[in-house]
Structures are given as C-alpha cells and as structure tokens.
Amino acid sequence: MDEFDKLLYQGAAQLPPEEATLSPEPPRPWKAPLDRVCLGLALITVTLDFLYLDVILPAIGTVLLWLGLRALRWENGAFRFAYGCATLYAVLRFAAIISLATPLDHWLAEIIDMEWHTATGAVPFHSVVRVGVLQLTLTLAAAGLWQGLKAVFRKAGQRPRTGSAGAVTVMVFLLFPLACVGLTGWLLVGPLLLIWVLLLRSLFKLSRSLDEAGYALSPAPVKVSDGKAAALWLGTALAAVIVLPLCFTRLPVKSETPVCKEDDLNSPLRAHLIDLGFPEDLLSELRDGDVARFQGAYGVTVKGYAGSGNYPDGIPNITLAEVPVADETYGFRMVYLARLDWDHMDDSHLRFYTEGLRVQPDYHGAFASLDCMEGRLEWEEDGVFHTAPLDLRVIGWLDYTADFSLPAHPDGGRVTGWLFWSGAPTHPTEPYIFNASITCAHRLAPWVYPYELASGGVLQNDPGALFPSRSWRTFQNVFTCHAAPEGEYEEYRL
C-alpha cells in the first residue's frame, strides 16, 4: 500500500456516516375516501349546461360519492347511514335518467298538470318534486358524513374539527330552495360558488387531520372492486341514455278501420255550402257528420288553400275554412275546419319520427265560449281506409297541443289530418277581427336526450321559429279571422 492509499484509508474513518435511506411517506388511509366524497359533491352540485356535461358530471359525481362512503361504512353507524343515503341517491339518479330518456317525464307532467314558477320561468311541478327528493337524500348523506367524522375524532381522543362538514351539509340543503327561486346572475351565484369551493377544500383537508391523529382506517371489504362498480353503474346509465330514446322515436298510431258508410254527396246542405263558396274537393272529403257542423251557415272563407303555401319538408299544407252559422242562443257562432295534408311522405326520413301540433284558436278573447276541439288522422294502406284520433290536450288558456306519429306506409305517401272547433262570440251583435294560429312541428333526429315531445317545450318556447333546435323543425301559420252577424258577414269580409 503506497502513501496515497494510506492517506485515503485513514481519512475514510473521518467521513460522516452515510445518510439513511429516506423513509416512505406514511400511509394516508383517509385521503382516498374523502377525496372521492369531495369530488363527488363538487360534480353533483356544480354542473355545466353544454355538451351534455349536465348529465355526465352528476353521473360521475354520484359514483364517486358512493365509492367514498362505501369505504367508510364499517367505521360507525353514521357512516353506514350516509352510505345508505348515497346508495338511495344513486338509485334515484338512475331513475331520473330513465325518466328523462323516455316519454315518462312528459306523461308525469300531464298527470300532475301543475307548474312551479321561478325567476327564469315556469317548470313542471313534478320536476321540482324530483329535484327536491334528490337534494334531500343528498343532504342526509352529507349529514351522515358530518356525524361520522365527529365520531371518528372523538374516538381518536381529539376535539372534533368538522365545522366544514357541517357547513357543507347546510349548503347542500340550501341549494334546493335557491333552485326553486331560480337564482341567476354571477353577482349572486358567484359568491355562493366561491363559498362552496372553499368549504369542499376545507373538507378535503380533514383527511390529513385524521391521518395525523393516528386513527387507523380499516377499509370495508367489498365483493366488487371500485373500478368494476363504477364501470357497471356508468355503463348502465350510458346505455339507458343512448338506447332508450331510440326506442321511443315513434309514438304508437291508434289505427282504426271505420265501417264504410255511403255519404250523401248531393245533400241540400252540401249544395248550400258550395253555393256559399266552399271548395268542392274539400267538401267531398268530409263525412256527413262533419258537414252537419255547418248547418245554418251563411258564409264561407277559406284560407291557406292546399298547395298555396311554401312548406318545408315534414310540415303539412294547411287549409282553414271559416264558417259562421246561425245559433238560437248566441245569434251566431263561428265553426272552423282545418285540413292538414302530409303529401310528401315518400322519403323515409320524414315518416318515422314524432310530430307535434299546437292550435291557438283565439288570440284576442273573441269567443265567450269555445267547444272542445276534435281531431283525427286519415290515410289508406294496402287499399284499406284507416283513421286515428288526435289526442288534443288543453294548455294554458284555450291552446291545444297534440303529439303523434304518422303511419309508416300510407298509400301514395299521403296522410290527412282534420281539426274541428267552434265558438260563440263574446259580442254577437258586433263584427270584429281576431287571429288564430296552427303550428306544426316535425322531429328531425332519431336520438334526443332528454327525450322531447313537441308539446313539452318545442311548441311553447318559440312556436314561430323554423328551427327551434337541432332536433326539430316548426312552421307557424297565423290566420286573420273575422266574425259578423248574418247580413254583415259578406260585407265585412270584403
């Protein structure tokens, strides 16, 4: 060993000892469950209304909340209660997804037939009830989490530091009345959103406090892994959103084959109507029972005669006949007939979806009373004449709507719709002008979520818009009508 090696050997003993390997970060069993709970609450309550994020984000948040509470359910009774509420919330959320993917939501609106008015407009009352039940269940889950965290701190021999969890519970509860009021505007919503984010951040930090307290968490055993459970719930929800709306692209057609009766095409009433100017081809398509509505007629005005309008694909040609008739009680009454011709149904993309109809017979209070509107569809298929009633429902004040589908294979691609109504004038001794309208809607897309019927909003939000949405086409016909006693009608009409 030379002198240099000796110096190295002697100096090695004076070197500081080798640093010990850094110990790994201590386990944090509370982090993952509380992270999932916080993120789940955030995604459920703060959503974005575009690109279907208002559906996607709450669905993911529901799964995360359930998974987070599932891991905690063995710690104490409060956590088990919160887990049960989270499970119920997931079931209710899935039921809401199914309801919105089918006509069920519209049927509920018809059954309950009530509205809740907010600052942003009216909403169906059953939707308010559904949101209220969901929010109450979520509030109970948050309350169970709050009390469960309190119990954990006490068991660890520490003073509970769960003020943020309590505030989150109160905030979740308050979101429902705020939604019922229709709170809008960043000046109001912005501060609440900031408070909500700070509360969730504080709740998120609780996991570190529990880990530092030395309270060991024993994850509850599960038969299905978190990944499989999340994939199963989200996959089922996604399948419902994609598949169910396609199953209800068409509504059932209540086809009937009426008993054919020979109508008297040469009756005195028909001849009288022709003398008044009623179109013969239109009159020839009416049954005797329809013609009898015009008994006592002393005038006829026909508007929007078939073929005279420039209607887009899927929208029928509309003819309106206005007939004043003598009436013993009111002096006279106005009888109306509307014929709708779908005569371009050879294209398959036009005949397989749903249609909508809205009739507003009186804009200006011209009628003291209106008879219930009646309607039907008529077509031939394989040489057999068919008819189907139009289910006309009253909305608002004397507005009528109907949702239906046209038959898939009519002969010649033609379907005819008929509408009949009449009304007694408010001032039977005075002539006056008023407006009526018929708005038709044709669905363009086979898949729409949430599921839409025209009467549910398309025909009510903006009935005059040609394209109220990417899924619908509408066309509104506004008719200027007039009413006058016998002897004045012809002069007033001219």
Number of C-alpha atoms within 10 A of each C-alpha: 5 6 8 8 10 11 10 10 11 10 10 11 9 8 8 7 8 6 6 6 6 6 6 6 6 8 9 15 18 23 17 14 21 25 20 21 24 22 19 23 20 18 21 21 17 15 15 14 9 8 8 12 13 16 20 17 18 21 22 17 23 28 24 26 31 27 25 24 27 23 24 24 22 17 17 14 14 22 26 21 21 29 27 20 23 28 21 17 24 22 15 17 19 19 13 17 19 20 20 20 25 25 20 14 21 18 13 15 17 15 9 11 12 13 15 15 14 14 11 11 10 12 15 19 16 20 16 16 12 14 17 18 15 19 20 17 22 25 24 21 28 30 25 26 27 23 20 22 24 20 19 19 18 12 12 14 11 13 11 15 16 19 14 19 24 20 19 26 20 14 17 21 20 13 16 19 12 13 15 17 14 15 15 13 8 10 8 10 12 12 11 14 14 10 14 19 16 14 20 20 15 17 23 23 15 20 20 14 14 22 17 12 14 10 16 14 16 13 15 12 11 9 6 9 11 17 9 10 15 18 13 12 18 18 12 13 19 15 11 19 23 15 13 20 22 18 13 18 22 20 18 12 16 14 15 12 12 11 8 7 8 8 13 12 15 9 11 10 18 22 15 16 22 14 13 15 13 20 16 13 8 13 17 15 13 15 14 18 9 13 16 12 17 23 17 17 21 19 23 23 18 16 15 17 15 15 12 11 13 9 13 13 15 24 23 26 22 25 21 22 20 21 26 27 21 17 14 7 8 15 15 23 27 23 22 22 20 20 22 20 20 20 16 16 23 15 11 11 14 20 23 21 23 25 27 23 23 25 23 18 26 18 14 10 13 21 20 12 14 18 12 14 20 16 18 15 23 21 22 19 15 8 9 11 17 19 19 20 17 22 14 21 17 15 15 6 9 18 17 21 23 19 19 23 20 26 26 17 18 22 16 13 19 19 23 20 21 20 18 18 17 22 21 21 24 14 16 18 15 11 15 14 13 16 16 15 20 21 21 27 28 25 29 20 15 16 21 20 16 18 22 24 25 25 21 20 12 23 25 13 11 13 24 17 16 14 16 18 13 10 15 22 24 26 23 20 18 16 15 10 20 19 26 24 21 16 10 14 17 14 8 14 15 5
